[in-house]
Amino acid sequence: MSDSRYSDLERPPLSAAALNRALVRPGSLWTGVTVVESTGSTNADLAESAREGAQEGTVLVAEAQVAGRGRLGRGWSVPPRAGLTFSILLRPEVPVADQGWLPLLYAVAAASAVRRLCEVDVRLKWPNDLLIGERKLAGVLAERTDDAVVIGMGLNVSLRPDELPVETATSLVIEQAACVDRDPLLRAVLREVEGHYRDWTAAGGDAEAAGLRPAYLAGCATVGRRVRVELPGGRALTGLATGVDGAGHLQVESAGERYTLSAGDVVHVRAAE
């Protein structure tokens, strides 16, 4: 019984059949949910499916991910069934210049779902990490594949302190969340993503008109704080994070000058000492 996916009763497996019954309906964004026992990276697998013509709304969930990646290739791994590790495939018909909002949109939606269902104060760290206090609960990674965008998330659910991938992370169990059941959590996140995505695409990718930029600013823990921004080549910028512009770029005032930084410009953003 030790090799059974039911051997750890505190971490039951997800049911693809139940998820498809709940999420895949006429008119829904979601067109199919697949759950696999283990893979290297759900983003990499779904990107390959995108190149082969997979539909928008395809969802891939892995009970274990052995080569998960965060932003800039950072590793992200948790014990089997201790988190939610999944990716979605989108084919947005909005200008490419506006598609940089997608990972921020996803983070807003996920934070809203977790906040509502789990009754924990989830905030956003620019560009798209989910925090409780100063600790990381989840990370989001978006990657373009031809005309598609694949967005993956790793959300720590039942990890104990000794299982955290880094000491600055946390989990819903550690934070004593009201819900630590992965099935309703996944459903809630995907439904929130669908709602925000429909609003954003209906607005032609305009984050202001869709209400996305105001929602992001309302939930962002970075804006309004002094931050240290680590840049490529060992350079750093320290100043006040004053806002996020219409393209989703972070605005920082330092030494009387305003800097506008895209996620691709930045290695790390931390609260200034």
N, C-alpha and C positions, 0 to 999 in steps of 0.2 A: 504493500500500500504506500510505501514511502515515495515512490515515483509518480503516484497519482496526482493529477491536478487538484484533487479534492483533499489531499493529505494535510494541508494547512487550512483548517476550518475558519480561521480568522481572516483568511485571504482567499475567498471563493473565486472561481473563474467567472469570466463574463460569458454571457450567452449571445452569440451572434444572431440566433433566431429571434430572441426577445428584443434585441436592439433594432433589428430590421422591422419587426412588427410595430414597434413604437415610433420609428423615425421615417421609414420609407413609405410614403403615402402619395396619392395623386396631388400634384401641385407643390410637393415638398422640394426643398433644395437637395435633400439627401437621397441618393439613388442606389446606395448599397453599402452595407457595413460588413467588413470581413475582420474576423478575430483570428490571429495566429498565435501559436504557443511562444515562438521565439523568432527573432530576426536580427539582422545587424542594425538596420536603421529603417524605420517606417517611412521617413522622408525619401530615402534613396529608393526604396521599393516602389513607392507611389510615383516618384519621378519617372521611373522606368515604365510604369503603367500609363502615365500621361503620354509618354513618347509613343506608346502603342495604341493611343486613342481612347483611353479610359474616359468615362463621362464625368462632367462636373458633378460634384456631390458625392464622389466616391470617398469612403472613409476606411482607413486601415488602422487596426488596433493591434498592438503586440503585448502579450502578457509578460514578456521579457524582451529587452532590447540590449544586445551585447556591444553594439558600436554606435550608440546614440551620440548625437553631436549637438552642441549648443552653438551660439554665435561665435564666429572666428575659429570654428573647428574644436572648441572646447568639448571635453567628454561629458556625458551625462548618463549615469546608469544607476539603477536601483534594483533590489531583489525582485524576483518574479511575483507579479500580482500585488506588489506593495504600492504601486502608483498607477496613474493613467498615462499611458504612452501611446499616442495616436497621431495620425496625420490626415489631412483633408485635401482634396483636389478641387481647385476653383479655376474657372476660365472666365474671368471678368471682362465684360465688354465696356470698359472705361479706358480713358487715355493711360498709356503706360506711365506717364509722369505722375499720375495720381495713385498708382498702385503701391507706392511706398507706404501708404496708410494701412495696407492689409494686415501686417503683423500687429500694428497698434489697435486696429479694429478687433482683431482676435483677442488681444489682451484685455480690452475693455469688456468684451462679451464674457470671457472666461471669469474675470474678476467679479462681474455682476452676478453670474450664476453661482459662484462659490460663496459670495457674500450672502446671497439670499438663502441658499440651501443649507449652508454650513454655519451660518450666524457667526462668522469671524470677520474682522476688519481687514479686508484685503485691499492693498494699495498697489499702484503701478510705479515701477522704477523705469525711467526712460531707457531704451525705447519700449521694451515689451516683457519685462520680468514681473511676476506677481510676488508681492512681499506681504509678510505679516510682521509688523514692527520693522526691524532691520534685517530680517532673515528671509531668504528666498524660498518661496513655496513652489513656484513653477517657472519654467522658461518657455519661450516661443521662438521658433525658427522658421522663416519663410524663404523659399528658394524658387527661382523662376526656371521653368522648363519649356522652351519654345513659347507657345501662347498660353501656357498654364502656369498657375502658381500653386505650389505645395506648401502647406503650413503645418508644422508639427508642434506638439506640446508635450512636455513631461511635467506631470503634476504629482507631487509627493503626497500620498494618502495615508498609508499605515506604517510608514517607516518609524522605527524606534531611534533614539538618539545615536546608538552605536552603528546604525545602518545608513546614516546620512552620507551623501556623496562628498560633501564638504562641511566644515564646521559652521559655516555661515548659512546653512540651509535649515529648513524646518519641514514639518508635515502636518496634515490635518489632525492626526492622532495626537501628536505632541501638543498642538494648540487646543486640544479638547473640543474639536468641532462638533456641531450638533449632528452632522451627517458624515459618515466615513464609508458609505456604501458606494462603490465605484459605478454601479449601473445607473442609479438616478443622477449621479454627478455627471457622467458622460452625456446622458440625455439632456440635462439642463444646459451644459456648455454648448452642445451642438444647436439646441434651439435658440439660445441667445445669439450665437454666431449667425444663424440664419436670419434672425430679425434685423441685426445690424447690417448684415451684408445686403439684404434687400433694400433697406433704406439708403445705403451708400450707393448702390448701383442705380437706384431710381433717381438719385441726385446727380448721376453722371460722374461719380467719383469725387464730388465736391464735399469735403469733410465738414465744412462749416454748415452748408445747407442741409446735410444729412443729420446734423446734431452730433456728429462723431467727435469733432475737435473739442466742443464744450464738455462732452462726457469724458473725454480723455483727460482734459485739464482738471476736472472735478475730482478725478480719482488718482491723480499723479502725485506721488510723494517726492518727486525730484524738484518740481517747479516750486520756487520760493525758498530753496535752501542753497547754502554755499556748497559748492561741489568742487571736486578735483577731477578733471577730465584727462585721462591718460590717452595720449595720441601716438600714432606710429612713430618709430624712430626714437623712442624713449622721451619724447617731449611731453609736457603736461601744461594744463591750463587750470588755474584756480579762480573761481569767481561765483557770482550769484546766478543761478538758473532762473531766468525771468519768464520763460514761456516756451511754447511749441508753436511753430509757424504753420501756415496753411499747407505746407508740404510734409509736416510731421517732424521737421528738424528742431533740435534743441537750441534755444537761444540762451547764451551766457554772457553776462557783462563782467568784464575784468579790466581793471586799470583804466576805466573810462571808455573802453571800447566794447562794442557788441559783436559777438561771434555767433555764427549760425553753423551748426554741426549736424551732418547727417550720420546715421548709424554706421555707415561704411567708413566714416572719418575717425571713428572712436574705437579705442581698445577697451576702455573701461570707464565707468562713471561711478565715483564714490563720494559719500559725504565728506566734506573738507574737515580736517582735524581742527 
